[in-house]
Amino acid sequence: MLCSDVAVERCFLFATIKETSTVIRMVYELTEQKKIGLGLIGFGIVFTFLGVVLFFDRGLLALSNIFCLTGVALLLGWRSTWNLFTNRANYKGSAAFLLGLFFLFVRWPIVGIILQIYGCIALFGGFWPSVKVFLYQIPVLGWIIQYPVLLLDRLRGSS
């Protein structure tokens, strides 16, 4: 027996903490499908950047949309992605995103990108706190992202 009669409560507390840490660790585990989804979203961001830098190249922007939409679908799951776009509260963001995609295909890339940015902010605005926590936990990137915040806090405290 691992626990003596005297330390039963302490042993129970340790077992509870161990189970809780296992559950927390399982929440942040990434399956292969989610890793591929994150990779596709990353490629989508890179292609969007290149498409904008190269004077709104239509082909690169179309590829970035395909990568981003497929990546979101793999990351969230197909049904969750469908529910995200068809949820009544997200109609405005979905319409703006799809209208931006339409404008991109009819050769109005600047209007299309502006509408897509608005649509993404409207659709994924609720995910920003979760994304922020996830990015803070990445070893080097988390420190780089937190550094300006820490610097501002330090400057505020010294004045």
Residue, then its C-alpha position, 0 to 999 in steps of 0.5 A: m500500500l502506498c499510503s499509510d493510515v496517517a498520510v491518507e489525505r496527503c496521498f489523496l491530494f498528491a493523486t488528485i494533483k497528478e490526475t489534474s496535471t495529466v488532464i491539463r497536459m492532454v488538453y494541449e496535446l496536438t494530434e497529427q491532424k492538428k499539427i498539419g492544420l497549424g502548418l497549413i495555417g502558417f503556409g497560408i499566412v506566409f502566402t498572404f504576406l507574399g501576395v500582399v508584398l508582390f502587389f496583391d498577386r491573385g494566385l498567391l492570395a488564392l493559395s493562401n485562402i485555400f491553405c488557411l481554410t483547409g488548415v482551420a478545418l483540420l485544426l478545429g474539425w470539419r463539423s466545428t468549422w462548418n458550425l463556425f461559419t454557419n452560426r447565426a452570431n457569425y453571419k456578418g464575419s462569414a459574409a465578409f470573408l466569403l465576399g472578400l474571397f469573391f472579390l479576390f477571384v474577380r480581380w479586386p484583390i485590395v477590396g477582397i483582402i480588406l473584407q477578408i481581414y474584417g471577416c477573420i477578425a469577426l469570425f475568430g475574435g473569440f479565439w484570440p485569448s486562447v491563441k495568446v496563451f498558446l503562443y506564450q508557451i512556445p519557448v523562444l516565440g513566447w518570450i519575444i511576444q511577451y518582451p514588449v509587454l514586460l518592457l512597457d510594464r517596467l517603463r510604467g513602474s519606473s516613471 
